[in-house]
Amino acid sequence: MRKAILSFAFIVATVTACSTTSNYQRKSAGFVGCMPDDVQVPDAPDFAMMPVSWTAICKNQRYVCTESLAGGPGMATNIHCSPAK
């Protein structure tokens, strides 16, 4: 039983990590000049409390991206990416 629970936890963690990275690839794409599949996000946050930041890599250029709430909870967010120094 314990082995089944650990296997399930591993699968959930793997799927969550993949979907998190894809989410940040999509969020970064319009700001860094690449299609989402061409953006690498090596440090995607596991759990995002606003504000959140991550690194996006596009065509060997590294960017620092941030997302913050534009208003209160449930409101839109602001996303900004700028070249890393």
N, C-alpha and C positions, 0 to 999 in steps of 0.2 A: 504494500500500500504506500509506504513512504517513497519508494522508487517511482511510483506512478505520479505522486504529487510533485516530486522534484522534476520529473520529466515535463509535466504540464507547466510548471513554473518557468522552466527554461524556454519552452516554446512561446509562452506568453511574453517573456522578456525579449526574445528575439524578434517577434512580430512587432512589439511595441517600439523597439529601437529602430526597426526599418521604417515604420510609418512615421516616427518622429523625424528621422532624417529627411524623408520625402517631403514632409510638411515644411521644414526649414529650407529645403532646396527650392520649393515653390515660392516661399516667401521671399527668398533672396533673388530669384531669377530676374525679375524686372529691374532690379537695382544694379546688378553687376554685369548685365549684357550677355547672359548665356541662357539657354533653355534649361529648365529644371533638371533634366537628366545629365546635363553637362556641369552642374554645380556640385562641388564636393563640400560637405559640412562635417569636418572631422570631430567637432566638439558639440554636437547637438545636445541641448539640455534634455535631461530625462523628464523633468517636471518643470513646467514654466510658471513661475510666479513673476508677475510684471513688476518692474521692467526686466527684460531678459536680453542677453546678448549671445552671439555665436560668431564663428568664423566661417566665411564662405570663400571658396576658391574657384575662380573661373579663369581659364586660359592662363594658368600659372600666376595669376594675380590674386593676392590675399586681401580680403575685405573684412571689416568688423561691422556686423549688423546688429541693430538693436530694435526691440519692439516694446512699446509702452502703451498704456491705456490713453485714449484720447479724451476720456471722460470718466464716469464712474463705472462700477462693475456692469458688465453686459454691454458696454459701449464699444464703439469701433476702436481699433488700435492704430498707432502710428508706427511705420517701419522705416528705418533709415540704414543705408549701408554706405560706408566710406572706405577708401583704400587704407589698408593697415600701414603703419609707419615702420 
